[in-house]
Amino acid sequence: MTPGLVVLLGSGETLPSSRKTHVYVADRLPPSRRVVILETPAGFEPNSALVAGKIAQFLAHRLQNYGLDVQVLPARKKGTPFSPDNPEVVAPILTADEILLGPGSPTYAVRQLRNSLALRMIAARHRSGAALFLSSSATLAFSVQTMPVYEIYKVGEDLHWKKGLDFFGAYGLPLVVIPHWNNGDGGDELDTSRCYLGRARFERLLALLPPGQTVVGIDEHTSLILDFAAGECLVMGLGGVTVLRDGETRLFETGQQFALDVLAADGEADKRMG
């Protein structure tokens, strides 16, 4: 069976700018239209239920004509009753048509999901055709290498990468995804592009990656949709997508389509499973 769609959203999962992307996915769901939203990326926050709940409310109100069956899963932290390893908590993943993970901490999400029952279920369902919708920190967590944003930007740790979940490596796509690529929150005083780290620091981080590594930068309010059935990618939203590899930069604007193999590492395209 062909794997489901993958949506990589740079930001704005509950803003009007993302509605078109949500509709694109909803139009391609089976009649059951079951959507699960995992709290995991924000599971360390006392209000993680609210964070995920806002996404559920957005889908219920902005896509009300689709009659989505939306459920929030409190898979917050290992070793607790709300664990990503608790079958009762994560069982709805097995019947989900769309699986969504959003804002939070990428490194926390990696720690909680690595080798977890939830991640195994996500992989199985996506392989069987369920759509996977990743926004903001979740895009970083599912990468082959994860940029520890908070640790560097807020705590001041030295520049480094942490091992990610490498979810797409099984498809010959060992990607490093960077959301908030063109962020401008810092205004004229501070460069907060490249997911808040700024261009100068990010260039130094790039140098720490192995040769041949594909990096995908996704602008604010912009999504990159991977369609394994068609073998194509589609850019939607207000900005663009930047693909970096070995010093080469390719830019794709909203509305553009390009071959999925553009994202594949050298010699990896034939490993993609369909």
N, C-alpha and C positions, 0 to 999 in steps of 0.2 A: 504493500500500500504506500502511496506517496505521502511524504511528510506534509504537515499542515503549513499554512502561512506563518511567517515570522514577522512581527512588527517591532522595529527598533525606533523608539520615539525619543527625540532629544530632550523634550520637556513639554509640559502643558497637557498632561493626560486628562485634566478636568476643565480645560479652557475651551472656548468655542472653536479655537483654531484647530483642535484635534478631532472635532466631530466628524469631519470628512473621512479621516482615517478609521475611526470607529465604525462608521457606516460601511466603509469598504469591506471591513472584516465581517460585519453583521450580515451583509448581503450574501456572503459566501458560507454562512453557517448552515448546518442541517436544520430541519424544522424544530428539533428539540431546543436548540439555542440555549444550551446550558453554559453559563459563564462562572468561573470561580476566580476569586481575587485573593491572593495569599498576602497575609500581613507581614511575612518574614522580613523583607528589607528594613522595615521600620519597627520590628518586633522588640527592640530595646527601648523604644519610646513608650511612656505611660499611655499615650493616646494613639497607639498603633491601630486600634480598631476604628478610630475616627479618620485616620489617614486613608485606610483602605475603604472605609465607608463612604468617603466623599467620591471616590471613583464609582462605587456602586450607585450612589445617588445620581451622579452625572449620567450614567448609562440608563438608569430608570427614567429620568426626565427628558434627556436630550434624544434618546432613542426609544421613546415610549411606544412608537408604532411597531417596533420589532418584537415586543413582548418577550424581552430577554428574561431568562430565569437566572438571576444573579445571586451568588452566595459568597460571603466573605469567610475565609478560612483562617482561624486564629493560630496559625502555625508559627509561633513567635520565637521559641527558644528551646534548644535541646535540654533534656534533663528536667523538664517541667511537664505538667499535664497538657500544656499547649505546645507540644513539641512537633517539629516536622517529621518525627519518627512515630508519632501516635497514629495508628491506623484509623481511629475514630475521627480524628481531626482532618486528616488528608484524604480519606476515602472518596469524597466527591470529585477529586481529580480524575478518577478512573472513568467517570461518565461525562466529563466536561467536554464541550465543543470548543471552548476558548479558555485559555489559562492566562491570567494577567498578574504581573508583579510590577510594582512601581517604585516610588521614592523611598529613601532611607539611607542606610550606610552600605556601600558595596562590600566592604570587608566583613561587616557583620553578616550580611546575607550569605557570603561565601562560607563563613564558619558554620552557620546554621544549616546550610543546604548540602554541603559536601558530604557525599556518601549517605545521604538521608533517604528515607522512604519516599518523602515528597519529591525529591529530585528524580528518583527512579521512576516514579509514576508520571512525572512531567515528561520525561524522555519517552516513555512508552506511549503515552497519549499523543504526543506530538508526532512520533513515528507513525502512529495509526491515523493521523489526519487532523488532529485538533490544532487550532491556531494558538500560537504563543505570542503574547503581547507583552513586550518589555519596555519599561519607561525609565528614564533617568538612571538612578543607581543600579537598577536591575540589569541594564545593558552592560554596565561595567562588571558586575558580578559574574555574568554568564560568559565573559570574555576569557581568552586563554591566559592573559595577564590582567590583573585588576589594578587600577590606579588608586592608591589609598588617599583619597581627596582630603578627608577630614584630618588624617594624621599629618599630612604635609601642610595643608592650607591653614588649619586651625591650631595644631599642636606644635608645628615647626620641625617635624622629623626630617631627616635627610631624604633627598630624592631617591625613591626606590619603587619597584613594582612588587606586588604580591601575586602569588599563584591564584588564578581564577578558576571557575568551574569548567572552562573550556567546553561548553555545551555544544558548540558547533564544529568542534574538531572531528567528531564522528562523521560529519558531512564533507570533510576536506576543506573546512573553513575555520582554521584556527585564528579567529579575529580578535583584535583589540578594539573595542568600541568606546568612543569618547563622546558622551552627550554634552549638552551645553557648549557646543564648539565655538559659537560666536557670542557667548554671553557678554553683556555689557553692563552688568550691575555696578561695576566699579567706577563707571563714568570716565572722566578724563584723569582721575587721580590714580586709578589702579586698574591694570589689565586683568580682567577676570575671564577672558576667553579661555578656551581649552579646559573647560570644566573647572573654572575659577583659579587655575594655577598660572595662567598667563603664557604668552608665547615663549618668552625667554626660558622659563623653567621647563616648559613642555619640550622645547628643543633639546634640552639636556636629558630629559627623561627618554626621549626617542633614542638617544645614543646608547641607552642602557638595554634596549631591546635587541634580540638576535637579528642577524641579517635576514632579509626576506620576509620579515614580519609585516603583515597587512594591518594597517590602522585605519579605522573608519570614524571620521568625525561627523557628528550630526548636529546641525544647527538647532537653536531654540525653536520650538513650535514646528518641528519638522520630523517627518518619519521616513524611514527606509523600510520598504516591504519586500521581503524575500519570498518569492514564489517558486517552490521547488518543482511543482508540476510543470510550469512554463519554462523553468530555467532562467528566470528573469528577475530583476530588481526594479522597483518603482519608487521614485521620490515624491512625497506629498507634503503639503504644508506651506509655511511661509518662507522657508530658507532653502538651503542646499545640503549636499553631502560631499565630503572631501575624503578621497581614498589615497592613502600614502603607502608607498612601498619602495625601499631602497633609494630614497631621494626623489622618486618620481611622485608627482601630485596630479590627481585627476579630480575635476570638479563636475558635479552633476546637480543641475538645478531642478526645482520642483516641476513635476510633470514629465521629467525624463525617465526613460527606461534604459537599462543596460543589462548585459548578460551576467548571470550569477557567477560565472567563472572569473569575472573581473576581480572578485573578492577572494578567489582560491589562491592558496600559496602555490609556488612553483612545484609542479609535479603532483599536486593534490586534487586537481579537478576530477580526475578519473575515480577518486575515492568517494565522491558524493553519491549517496544512496538515494534512489528514487523509487 
